[in-house]
Amino acid sequence: MLEHTEPIHVVHVSSVHPWTDNRIHYRECVSLAGLGYRVSLVAVESRITGGPSPVDVTVLPRRPRLQRMLLGSIAAVRAAIRTGASVFHLHDPELVWAIPVLRAMGKRVIYDAHEDLPEQVVSKEYVHPLARPLMRATAHLVVRVARLSNHVVTATETIAKRFPSGRVSVVHNYPPLREEEGSAGSVASRPLSVAYIGGISEIRGAEQMIDALGNEAFPVGWRLELAGPMGESLAERLQRSPGWERTDYLGHVTPDEARDLLLRARVGLVLFRDTQAHRDALPTKMFEYFAAGIPVIASDFPLWRSIIDRLECGLLVDESSPSSIAAAIAKYAHDPELLERHAANARRAAVEVLNWSQEVPVLAAAYESARKE
């Protein structure tokens, strides 16, 4: 891949994400190092312990949101410049101001659009409804500035439509496969549990998920394995639900611990609330469920239906209805043949298509394109 005696030095930059972020560090950065690049990472301190990697990491302090936007992005870019890298891979909307600056300095710039920003900002729970038109307009401005990059990497095809077709690559956030998953055995031998991993919030269906456990249709003997960060006020509300008695909450765990948890479950849950941003998203957890050999019970969005129905690897529900969620779990509990078939289909899809190794060549090609642009 490399035609130079010295490896090309790239730096990934984030003033928002922790340095242990899966997509940024353990997928993109590590993969680039494996391709022969010298890789640095500037990102925020993490609440969890990260695993070993060949990446040179500079850790920034966590800041409150306003300070982060005003000061954190400047600190992140300054730290990245000090690495001496020739290619800058930016991961946050609040860093786009640096794109013309870095290009004027002769740097190659790649912008990584993790989410469909104009749709995503208006669904944020902390954004006041009256402020949403301004937020959406600002998001469109961010997208326009991001187009000044040498190349754009996006997580989905929907996001890619906002950027010039000749300078955008879709690098799906599929998980790498692990040896533990290949030897996990039959789903029927696992404990009677469903699992959810990742950020826990109202907009991601936390209340409906817990209420489903208290519904009369929820199967006897089954439990929920729940792992991820959660705000205190939400935790207090969830703990008052009868379904909490059937919940094992593990808190914020490392990425490997989360994936180990899935090997102890029979079904995974993705019950995001119906927003345009969620309808067009491809949540990583869904594909981590498939890698672990468990089917998914998911919100009935058209994009998700096109995957789950085609692969026959899960059930779709009304995500606003705890009784619908409970009935879907009961369907798997009472039909072990359906569970086994969907589990096998999920694992097959992960091994054949929906895994990170399929995305690395696309990432490599994006870097080659950025260098030539």
C-alpha positions in Angstrom: 0.0 0.0 0.0 2.8 2.4 0.9 5.2 3.8 -1.7 7.3 5.8 0.8 10.3 4.9 2.9 8.6 6.6 5.9 5.1 5.6 6.9 2.4 8.3 6.3 1.5 9.9 9.6 -2.2 10.3 10.3 -4.0 11.7 13.3 -7.6 11.0 14.3 -9.1 13.9 16.3 -12.1 14.1 18.6 -13.0 16.6 21.3 -16.2 14.6 22.1 -15.5 10.9 22.0 -13.4 9.0 24.6 -10.1 7.6 23.4 -11.6 4.1 23.9 -14.3 4.7 21.2 -14.8 1.5 19.2 -15.2 3.1 15.7 -12.4 5.6 16.1 -9.7 3.8 18.0 -10.2 0.0 17.8 -11.6 -0.1 14.3 -10.3 2.8 12.1 -7.1 3.7 13.9 -6.0 0.1 14.5 -6.9 -1.0 11.0 -4.8 1.9 9.5 -1.9 0.9 11.7 -2.2 -2.6 10.3 -2.1 -1.1 6.8 1.2 0.5 7.5 0.3 4.0 8.5 1.8 5.7 11.6 -1.3 6.5 13.6 -1.9 9.0 16.4 -5.2 9.7 18.2 -6.3 12.8 20.1 -9.5 12.2 22.1 -11.1 12.6 25.5 -10.3 10.8 28.6 -12.4 7.6 29.2 -14.3 6.2 32.1 -13.3 2.7 31.1 -10.0 1.0 30.6 -8.9 0.5 27.0 -7.1 -2.4 25.6 -3.6 -2.4 24.0 -3.2 -1.0 20.5 -0.4 0.3 18.2 -1.9 3.8 18.3 -0.1 6.8 19.9 -2.8 8.4 22.1 -3.1 11.9 23.5 -5.8 12.2 26.1 -7.8 15.4 26.6 -9.7 16.3 29.8 -13.5 15.9 29.8 -15.2 19.3 29.7 -18.9 20.5 30.2 -20.7 20.8 26.8 -20.3 24.5 26.4 -16.6 24.6 27.4 -16.0 21.6 25.1 -17.5 23.4 22.1 -15.6 26.7 22.8 -12.3 25.4 24.1 -12.2 21.7 23.7 -12.2 21.7 19.9 -9.3 24.2 19.8 -7.3 22.2 22.3 -7.9 19.0 20.3 -6.8 20.6 17.0 -3.7 22.2 18.6 -2.7 18.8 20.1 -3.2 17.1 16.7 -1.0 19.7 14.9 1.7 19.0 17.4 1.8 15.4 16.4 3.3 16.5 13.0 0.8 14.3 11.1 0.2 15.0 7.4 -3.4 13.6 7.3 -6.1 14.7 9.8 -9.2 12.6 10.3 -11.8 14.7 12.1 -14.7 13.0 14.0 -16.9 15.8 15.4 -19.1 18.5 13.9 -17.5 21.1 16.3 -14.2 20.5 14.5 -15.2 21.5 11.0 -13.9 25.0 11.5 -10.5 23.5 11.4 -10.9 22.0 7.9 -10.0 25.2 5.9 -7.3 26.0 8.4 -5.6 22.6 8.0 -6.0 22.6 4.2 -4.3 26.0 4.1 -1.5 24.5 6.1 -1.1 21.8 3.4 -2.7 19.0 5.4 -5.0 16.3 3.9 -8.3 16.3 5.8 -10.8 13.5 6.1 -14.1 14.2 7.8 -16.0 11.3 9.5 -19.7 11.8 9.6 -21.0 9.3 12.2 -24.6 10.6 12.1 -27.0 12.4 9.8 -26.4 15.7 11.7 -29.4 17.8 10.4 -31.8 15.1 11.5 -29.9 14.0 14.6 -29.7 17.5 16.3 -33.4 18.0 16.3 -34.0 14.7 18.1 -31.7 15.6 21.0 -33.7 15.5 24.2 -31.8 18.6 25.6 -32.7 20.8 22.6 -35.7 23.1 23.2 -38.3 22.8 20.5 -38.1 26.5 19.7 -34.3 26.2 19.2 -34.6 23.3 16.7 -34.9 25.3 13.5 -31.8 27.2 14.4 -30.0 24.0 15.3 -31.0 22.4 12.0 -29.8 25.4 10.0 -26.5 25.3 11.9 -26.2 21.6 11.1 -26.6 22.2 7.4 -23.9 24.8 7.6 -21.6 22.2 9.3 -22.3 19.8 6.4 -21.4 22.5 3.9 -18.1 23.2 5.6 -17.4 19.5 5.9 -17.6 19.2 2.1 -14.3 21.2 2.0 -12.5 18.1 3.2 -10.3 16.1 0.8 -12.6 13.1 1.5 -15.6 12.3 3.7 -16.2 9.0 5.4 -19.8 8.2 6.5 -21.4 5.5 8.6 -24.4 5.0 6.4 -25.6 5.5 2.8 -28.2 8.0 4.0 -25.5 10.3 5.4 -23.4 9.9 2.3 -26.1 11.5 0.2 -25.2 14.9 1.8 -21.7 14.9 0.3 -20.2 14.9 -3.2 -20.4 11.4 -4.6 -16.8 11.4 -5.9 -15.4 12.3 -2.5 -17.4 10.2 0.0 -17.0 6.6 1.2 -19.4 4.6 3.3 -17.6 2.7 6.0 -20.3 0.9 8.0 -19.8 0.6 11.7 -19.9 -3.2 11.7 -18.0 -5.0 14.5 -14.9 -7.1 14.1 -15.5 -10.8 14.7 -13.9 -12.4 17.8 -12.8 -16.0 18.5 -15.1 -16.2 21.5 -18.1 -15.8 19.3 -17.1 -18.5 17.0 -17.0 -21.0 19.8 -20.0 -19.8 21.8 -22.2 -22.8 21.0 -25.9 -23.1 20.6 -28.1 -20.2 21.7 -30.4 -22.8 23.4 -27.7 -23.5 25.9 -27.5 -20.0 27.2 -29.3 -18.4 30.2 -32.9 -17.3 29.8 -32.1 -13.7 29.1 -32.4 -10.8 26.7 -29.7 -8.1 26.4 -29.2 -4.5 25.7 -25.8 -2.8 25.5 -25.0 0.8 24.8 -26.2 4.2 25.9 -29.4 4.0 27.9 -31.9 6.9 27.5 -35.5 7.7 26.9 -35.1 8.2 23.2 -33.5 4.7 23.0 -36.5 3.1 24.5 -35.3 2.6 28.0 -38.7 3.0 29.7 -40.6 0.7 27.3 -37.8 -1.9 27.5 -38.1 -2.1 31.3 -41.9 -1.8 31.4 -42.0 -4.8 29.0 -40.4 -6.9 31.7 -43.3 -6.2 34.0 -45.9 -7.0 31.3 -48.0 -10.1 31.8 -46.8 -11.5 28.4 -43.1 -11.4 29.5 -42.0 -15.1 29.8 -41.5 -16.6 33.2 -37.9 -17.1 34.3 -36.4 -14.7 31.7 -34.4 -11.6 32.7 -32.8 -8.6 31.1 -29.0 -8.1 31.0 -28.5 -4.3 30.8 -25.1 -2.6 30.3 -24.3 1.0 29.4 -24.1 4.6 30.8 -27.4 6.0 32.2 -28.3 9.3 33.8 -29.3 9.4 37.5 -32.8 10.7 37.0 -33.6 8.0 34.4 -32.1 5.3 36.7 -34.4 6.4 39.5 -37.5 6.2 37.3 -36.6 2.8 35.9 -36.0 1.4 39.3 -39.6 2.2 40.3 -40.9 0.0 37.4 -41.9 -3.6 38.3 -39.7 -4.7 35.4 -36.6 -3.6 37.3 -36.8 -6.7 39.5 -36.1 -8.7 36.4 -33.2 -6.5 35.3 -29.5 -7.1 36.0 -27.9 -3.7 35.5 -24.1 -3.9 35.0 -23.4 -0.2 34.5 -20.8 1.2 32.1 -18.6 -1.7 30.9 -15.8 -2.0 28.4 -16.5 -2.9 24.8 -15.2 -6.4 25.3 -17.2 -6.9 28.5 -20.3 -5.8 26.6 -19.7 -8.3 23.9 -19.0 -11.0 26.4 -22.4 -10.3 28.0 -24.0 -11.0 24.7 -22.6 -14.5 24.7 -24.8 -15.1 27.8 -28.0 -14.0 26.2 -30.5 -15.5 23.8 -31.9 -12.2 22.2 -30.8 -8.6 21.8 -32.9 -5.5 21.9 -32.8 -2.3 19.8 -35.9 -0.3 20.6 -35.1 3.2 19.5 -37.8 5.8 19.4 -39.2 6.7 16.0 -37.2 9.7 14.8 -35.9 10.3 11.3 -32.3 10.0 12.6 -33.1 6.6 14.1 -34.9 5.5 11.0 -31.8 5.9 8.8 -29.3 4.7 11.4 -27.4 1.4 11.5 -26.8 0.9 15.2 -23.6 -1.0 16.0 -25.2 -3.0 18.7 -27.5 -4.7 16.2 -24.6 -6.1 14.4 -22.8 -7.0 17.6 -25.9 -9.1 18.5 -25.6 -10.9 15.1 -21.9 -11.5 15.7 -22.8 -13.1 19.0 -25.2 -15.4 17.3 -28.4 -13.9 18.8 -31.4 -12.5 16.9 -32.7 -9.0 17.5 -36.0 -7.6 18.6 -36.1 -4.1 17.0 -38.2 -1.1 16.2 -40.1 -1.5 13.0 -38.3 1.0 10.8 -38.2 0.4 7.0 -34.4 0.3 6.8 -34.2 -2.2 9.7 -37.0 -4.2 8.3 -35.1 -4.5 5.0 -32.2 -6.1 6.9 -34.1 -8.2 9.5 -36.8 -9.6 7.2 -34.3 -10.3 4.4 -31.9 -12.2 6.6 -34.6 -13.7 8.9 -32.7 -12.8 12.0 -35.1 -11.1 14.3 -38.6 -9.7 15.0 -39.9 -6.2 14.5 -42.2 -4.5 17.0 -44.0 -1.3 17.9 -41.2 0.2 20.0 -43.6 2.4 21.9 -45.6 -0.7 23.2 -44.2 -2.7 26.2 -46.8 -5.4 25.5 -45.6 -5.7 21.9 -42.0 -6.0 23.1 -43.0 -8.6 25.8 -44.9 -10.6 23.2 -42.0 -10.8 20.9 -39.7 -12.0 23.7 -42.3 -14.6 24.6 -42.5 -15.8 21.0 -38.8 -16.7 21.1 -39.2 -18.2 24.6 -42.1 -20.5 23.4 -40.7 -21.4 20.0 -37.1 -22.6 20.4 -36.9 -23.7 16.7 -37.6 -20.1 15.6 -35.0 -18.9 18.0 -32.4 -21.3 16.8 -33.1 -20.5 13.1 -33.0 -16.8 13.6 -29.8 -17.1 15.7 -28.1 -19.2 13.1 -29.1 -16.7 10.4 -27.8 -13.8 12.4 -24.4 -15.4 13.0 -24.1 -16.4 9.3 -24.8 -12.8 8.2 -22.2 -11.5 10.6 -19.5 -14.0 9.4 -20.3 -13.5 5.6 -21.0 -9.8 5.3 -21.8 -7.7 8.4 -18.3 -7.5 10.0 -15.5 -5.0 10.1 -13.1 -6.9 7.8 -15.4 -6.0 4.9 -15.0 -2.3 5.6 -11.2 -2.1 5.9 -10.7 -2.0 2.1 -13.2 0.8 1.8 -11.4 2.8 4.5 -8.0 2.1 2.8 -9.4 3.4 -0.5 -10.8 6.5 1.1 -7.3 7.3 2.4 -5.8 6.8 -1.0 -8.4 9.1 -2.5 -7.7 11.8 0.1 -4.0 11.7 -0.7 -4.6 12.2 -4.4 -7.3 14.8 -4.2 
